[in-house]
């Protein structure tokens, strides 16, 4: 059956539930005619269709209301006779962002984070208390709200602080995506087709320290029976999975400060491959403890400006002297575009691609020339099908360490050449500190909002950029996103040479 004979046939109206293999429909008014290859229930009210263009090519999947009327050609087609995708040409699903959640030093939700970044506020302050007295570094960016106060006490006491952050951010993102807070089934989703993908570095390790103190001071009966499930790094993903009844996958990625970004990237791949339709993805961390601060101070990795906390985190600044430890969580809801369209979801942007690499150089220092960083950047561009000319903005990792900021600038300069001076760059860590495993996810939320509003937040703390970096750093006040280019990069690089980059594209 050729295209002319199909297109020339008369039409009739059938509901989606009445379609059978061989029917020819057009799910979009101006789209191609598609042959129904297979039908299956998606939910009680929706049907999943496998469709193939009449002219041949990759199969497509649609999830449509069961009783929605479809225009159907009376001339039917045998699906077995239709040319399918060429060998090795499997369809790659497009992934979009449909929900955002965050709990950060600038606010207890996404609006608080975004307004704080646009206003150029700094969330860094002195940490106080007997446990911190005498430390060489007493600076940190604590979350703007205590997560334990936002959860019922019996729930909060069974979760570590990092998991509390993650659960609250996930709930916000879930609601923002237009999904029923009662969980996947109530939201009309298939629980086995949804997943969780979280990044963290330490997870609930501080709980182990607390348990040791309780053991030493009050004996074994003082150790909580919830200690073991609270200390595992996967606790955050497990709590989100349980809370939202997500049964497809629950995964945790630990790759230093690139953990949150890698978790989002891995979720993109899970949706593209067809394993999942929707993933709650992001990162979380809560490690502002005397032990961690003392350890970072011993490494000389953190700022020592105890007398100027609001001026301590200075990405790309000539006077920078180390990062400031922060805490919080960021979550994005990633979804197959067709799945999102079928349920009428609002789409922020496309999660166009991501890149991953390793320095293979040092356990703490970056490669001095940023070779691994450059490799991850190139991989993200290739995965997104983008070129350097497509990049409108870069949300830099920029922790405010001397070597780290230089390595990132060198990598960007080599990749983009002289064009790098035309790409506005910002760094969020001057405002929120370094959220460790949560950093990349919170910064990805900021990058999505930059695409939504067309505004780039200023880089707090960068008063006098280091000479020779060659970057156009957004400072002082927000700047409009350039009209040229449609893609934003969000960079994350961590101890041990873990590098991950996200590419987000405006629709």
Protein Blocks (a to p, Z undefined) as FASTA:
>chain_A
ZZklmmmpccddddfklpcehiacdfbfklccdddfbdcdfblmbccdddddfkgpaddd
ddddfklccdddfbdcdfklpccddehiaccdddddfbdcdddfkbcbfklmmmmmmnop
afbdcdedjklgopabfcdcddfbdfklmpcfklmmmpcfklmmmmmmmmmmmmmnopaf
kbjklnopafklgccddddfklmmmmmmmmmmmmmmnojklpcfklmmmmpmklmmmmmm
mmnopakbccdddehjllmmmmmmmmmmmmmnomambdcddddddfbcfklmmmmmmnop
accklklmmlmpcghiakbgbdcddedddddddddfklmmmnopacfbdcfbccdddfkl
afkbccfklmmmmmmmmmmmmmnopafklpgbdcdfklopaklmmmmmmmmmmmnmmmlm
mpccddfklmnopnhjmmmmmmmmmmmmmmmnopacddehilbgcehklpacdehiacdd
dfehjbdcdddddehhiacddddddZZ
